[in-house]
């Protein structure tokens, strides 16, 4: 079963599509959270802002909403994984093709995080192959590769993102000189 979505997922979806969440995107996010039942003083203020308001005011209000909702500002590992999750969701909804998705996940998460073991399947799929538990490698092409990418996306989204973040941080710390 997939974990519950984070209130930040729409912002990561925007990042995954190449848009930096600013201005109207943050205001719309605030409005959507109010409609979803979240409520804080600064969230109400954020949702009531408009494009006529200064971008810095919008972003400052957004930062206060994060504090009020106890949503910590994600670190590099969280950012990369959230972007990868947004791409995986886009793949499974048909918004991007499997080959574009696997390349993008490698670009936004695997490579920036220095190829952690936990993300190795994405690296393998980006190269057109899968490795089984015994290390046996199978090259894939066409529909077989696309289905393997979709299966990896489903498994990735079913994984607890917090546990994965911790595992990657632990791996990075263990591998550090």
Phi, psi and omega in degrees: 000135181288144177294157178300144179293149176276148174300341180276350184307317179299327179289321177292327176299319178297315178299319182295332179270007175093008179254133175277123180294111179218169171043244185300324179301316179290322178296313178298321178300315179300316178298315180298322178293322176299314180298325180283355176107358175283148179204121173215160180303315182284335175294317176299319180295314180301314181296336181271355179285167179223176178296342178288341179281151181297135180304322179296324176295318179298313182292325177294319178295318177302315179300321179292324177298317178303317179295314182298325181270005181056039175259108182288148175296122184296151175269186184299322179293311179300316179301310183297316181291322178295320176296317179298320178295321178296319178294318179298319177296318179299322177298311185289342175268357179087007181287334176224154179283159179302318182292324176292318182298313183293323177294318180293319178296320177298320182291319186267342184230304187300306182293311180299333180265015176063041174054059179295149181305324182295340179253008183304322179303325178294319179297314179300312181297325177296333176271358177086026178214166173232151176240133178276181184298336179269003180084006178287128186258136176236126176280140180234150175217167172055225184296327179295317178295316180299319179292323177296322178294316178298318179297319177296321179297316178298315180296319180298316181287336177281343181283144178294116184296328180290319178295320178294316177302314180297316181299318179292318176300316179298318179296318181295320180293319180294327181275349182292144180292000000 
